[in-house]
Amino acid sequence: MNAAAQSKSICLCVTGGIASYKAAHLTSRLTQAGIQVHVAMTPAATDFVGASTFLALSGNPVHSSVGATTEAPYGAHIHLATHCDVLAVVPATANFLAKAAHGLADCIASATYSAFDGDVFLAPAMNSSMWSNPATQRNLQQLADDGCQILAPEEGWLSCRQQGTGRLQSISDILSTLLHCCNP
Ligand SMILES: Cc1cc2nc3c(=O)[nH]c(=O)nc-3n(C[C@H](O)[C@H](O)[C@H](O)COP(=O)(O)O)c2cc1C
């Protein structure tokens, strides 16, 4: 375990795509590398994977709303944005990209994004038609212009039984990008 990496923390926002189960593996790999992982899940994401999975794998509370708690009296989004060094959205839905590109902050993921000042990594994953939709591409360009690093999806098998572009970038590639950011 790298001592420098131990001091870094990542806010991992999981949004509601079919690839959200892969974020559990990413959480485990980051934790094994000594990174503190703080998971935020949109309500849609909790339809795909239970919060208990991320709680167990990260060892940290999982946030699924912006509601204030004893630990986060100013709201979970402010707590996460203030305490984490890096923000990663894996997977990032078309819906999340649209909201983030337009400054909406109506869920834990978009609110944390809007309150966060550090390095942001977005890993979109979606059906190939959603990916090539002009609005999605416009939103991605806006987010890149705003300083986000886009971890582009791959071509391959999609859950809608098609081959195409939109498959989440491999977890090993995402992991290596995030670890490099935490251990430059
Ligand atoms: C089975 C299923 C799979 C889905 N997969 C994706 C996906 O991979 N990418 C995506 O952008 N939306 C996907 N959606 C649609 C999102 O769940 C939907 O847009 C939702 O509102 C996203 O909410 P969120 O961005 O707040 O998490 C899927 C929906 C269903 C029912």
The ligand as an SDF file (V2000), in Angstrom:
LIG
                    3D

 31 33  0  0  0  0  0  0  0  0999 V2000
  -32.3390   -1.5770  -17.6020 C   0  0  0  0  0  0  0  0  0  0  0  0
  -31.9270   -0.1390  -17.7600 C   0  0  0  0  0  0  0  0  0  0  0  0
  -30.6410    0.1500  -18.1320 C   0  0  0  0  0  0  0  0  0  0  0  0
  -30.2410    1.4900  -18.3120 C   0  0  0  0  0  0  0  0  0  0  0  0
  -28.9560    1.7330  -18.6810 N   0  0  0  0  0  0  0  0  0  0  0  0
  -28.5710    3.0080  -18.9050 C   0  0  0  0  0  0  0  0  0  0  0  0
  -27.2380    3.2730  -19.3090 C   0  0  0  0  0  0  0  0  0  0  0  0
  -26.3900    2.3730  -19.4400 O   0  0  0  0  0  0  0  0  0  0  0  0
  -26.8810    4.5550  -19.5390 N   0  0  0  0  0  0  0  0  0  0  0  0
  -27.7820    5.5850  -19.3900 C   0  0  0  0  0  0  0  0  0  0  0  0
  -27.4000    6.7290  -19.6360 O   0  0  0  0  0  0  0  0  0  0  0  0
  -29.0510    5.3670  -18.9740 N   0  0  0  0  0  0  0  0  0  0  0  0
  -29.4610    4.1030  -18.7250 C   0  0  0  0  0  0  0  0  0  0  0  0
  -30.7480    3.8580  -18.3230 N   0  0  0  0  0  0  0  0  0  0  0  0
  -31.6560    4.9980  -18.1120 C   0  0  0  0  0  0  0  0  0  0  0  0
  -31.4000    5.6680  -16.7560 C   0  0  0  0  0  0  0  0  0  0  0  0
  -31.5970    4.7190  -15.7080 O   0  0  0  0  0  0  0  0  0  0  0  0
  -32.3520    6.8450  -16.5900 C   0  0  0  0  0  0  0  0  0  0  0  0
  -32.0660    7.8390  -17.5630 O   0  0  0  0  0  0  0  0  0  0  0  0
  -32.2730    7.4480  -15.2090 C   0  0  0  0  0  0  0  0  0  0  0  0
  -33.1740    8.5330  -15.1240 O   0  0  0  0  0  0  0  0  0  0  0  0
  -30.8700    7.9300  -14.8620 C   0  0  0  0  0  0  0  0  0  0  0  0
  -30.8960    8.5810  -13.6150 O   0  0  0  0  0  0  0  0  0  0  0  0
  -29.5880    9.1720  -12.9480 P   0  0  0  0  0  0  0  0  0  0  0  0
  -28.8030    9.8610  -14.0030 O   0  0  0  0  0  0  0  0  0  0  0  0
  -30.1090   10.1200  -11.9230 O   0  0  0  0  0  0  0  0  0  0  0  0
  -28.8670    8.0480  -12.3060 O   0  0  0  0  0  0  0  0  0  0  0  0
  -31.1580    2.5410  -18.1020 C   0  0  0  0  0  0  0  0  0  0  0  0
  -32.4570    2.2270  -17.6900 C   0  0  0  0  0  0  0  0  0  0  0  0
  -32.8380    0.9230  -17.5170 C   0  0  0  0  0  0  0  0  0  0  0  0
  -34.2280    0.6260  -17.0500 C   0  0  0  0  0  0  0  0  0  0  0  0
  1  2  1  0
  2  3  1  0
  2 30  2  0
  3  4  2  0
  4  5  1  0
  4 28  1  0
  5  6  2  0
  6  7  1  0
  6 13  1  0
  7  8  2  0
  7  9  1  0
  9 10  1  0
 10 11  2  0
 10 12  1  0
 12 13  2  0
 13 14  1  0
 14 15  1  0
 14 28  1  0
 15 16  1  0
 16 17  1  0
 16 18  1  0
 18 19  1  0
 18 20  1  0
 20 21  1  0
 20 22  1  0
 22 23  1  0
 23 24  1  0
 24 25  2  0
 24 26  1  0
 24 27  1  0
 28 29  2  0
 29 30  1  0
 30 31  1  0
M  END
$$$$
